[in-house]
Amino acid sequence: MSEPREPGDSSEAFVRPFIITGGRVRPAQADLRLETLVVAVDAPDGGAAPLAFEHQRIVTLCQEPTTVAHVAEAVGVPLGVAKVLIADLVVGGRLSCSQTTELPLHTLERIRDHVRAL
């Protein structure tokens, strides 16, 4: 028999992904892939609107180039949610993304191995 949970228990603090994305399931930028590199760009000016919690975490994480997959893992959200959030930041001018047109074989093998490990 399980113990009763306290009202402030962290398991009850889970935020549904559709809340984070405002109900959107498709990113504004459709070409984001797992291996797309994302990097933060300087904010246009100090008067820019403050970022929501998840957006701020992503911008901070992307001070160094990182992949969409790594962002999803680090922020702790599903890949689809990460794509929506990243696309919002790209459209807003806070992130820049780049990707190769064709992946090298060793990269594909690494992705395959990580997917199998799931």
C-alpha positions in Angstrom: 0.0 0.0 0.0 1.4 3.4 -0.9 1.8 6.3 1.5 -0.5 9.3 1.1 1.2 12.2 -0.8 1.7 15.6 0.7 0.0 18.5 -1.2 3.4 20.0 -2.1 4.8 16.7 -3.3 7.0 17.2 -6.4 5.1 14.5 -8.3 2.1 16.7 -8.3 4.1 19.7 -9.6 4.3 18.1 -13.0 3.4 20.5 -15.8 1.7 19.0 -18.8 3.6 19.6 -22.1 0.6 21.2 -23.8 0.6 23.9 -21.1 4.3 24.7 -21.8 3.6 25.1 -25.6 0.3 26.9 -25.2 -1.5 23.9 -26.8 0.6 23.9 -29.9 2.0 20.6 -31.2 3.7 21.8 -34.4 6.8 24.1 -34.3 6.7 27.3 -36.2 9.9 26.1 -38.0 9.2 22.7 -39.5 12.8 21.7 -40.4 14.2 21.1 -36.9 15.7 17.7 -36.6 17.3 15.8 -33.7 20.8 16.7 -34.8 20.1 20.4 -35.7 22.6 22.6 -33.9 21.1 25.4 -31.9 23.0 28.4 -30.5 21.9 31.5 -28.6 22.3 34.9 -30.3 22.7 38.2 -28.5 19.4 39.7 -27.6 18.6 42.7 -29.9 18.4 45.2 -27.0 17.8 45.4 -23.3 14.2 46.3 -23.9 13.3 42.8 -25.1 10.4 41.1 -23.3 11.6 38.7 -20.6 11.5 35.0 -21.4 9.3 32.3 -19.9 11.1 29.9 -17.6 11.6 27.1 -20.2 12.6 29.6 -22.9 15.2 31.1 -20.5 16.6 27.6 -19.7 17.0 26.8 -23.4 18.7 30.1 -24.2 21.1 29.6 -21.3 21.8 26.0 -22.4 22.4 27.1 -25.9 25.2 29.6 -25.1 27.4 26.8 -26.6 26.1 25.1 -29.8 24.0 22.1 -28.8 21.5 19.7 -30.6 17.8 19.8 -30.4 17.9 16.3 -28.8 20.2 17.5 -26.1 18.0 20.5 -25.4 15.0 18.2 -24.9 16.9 16.0 -22.6 18.4 18.8 -20.5 15.2 20.7 -20.1 13.3 17.5 -19.4 10.6 17.8 -22.0 9.5 15.5 -24.9 11.2 16.1 -28.2 8.1 17.6 -29.8 7.8 20.2 -27.0 11.5 21.1 -27.3 11.0 21.7 -31.1 8.1 24.0 -30.5 10.0 26.0 -27.8 13.2 26.2 -29.9 11.2 27.3 -33.0 9.6 30.0 -30.9 13.1 31.3 -29.9 14.4 31.1 -33.5 11.4 33.1 -34.8 11.9 35.5 -32.0 15.6 36.0 -32.9 17.0 34.5 -29.7 18.4 31.4 -31.2 20.0 30.5 -34.5 20.1 27.0 -35.9 22.1 25.2 -38.5 22.2 21.7 -39.9 24.0 19.8 -42.5 22.0 18.5 -45.5 23.4 15.0 -45.1 24.5 13.3 -41.9 27.8 11.4 -41.8 27.5 7.7 -41.2 29.1 7.8 -37.7 26.5 10.3 -36.6 23.6 8.2 -37.9 25.1 5.2 -36.1 25.3 7.1 -32.8 21.7 8.2 -33.1 20.7 4.7 -33.8 22.6 3.4 -30.8 21.0 6.0 -28.5 17.5 5.2 -29.8 18.1 1.5 -29.2 19.2 2.3 -25.7 15.9 3.9 -24.9 
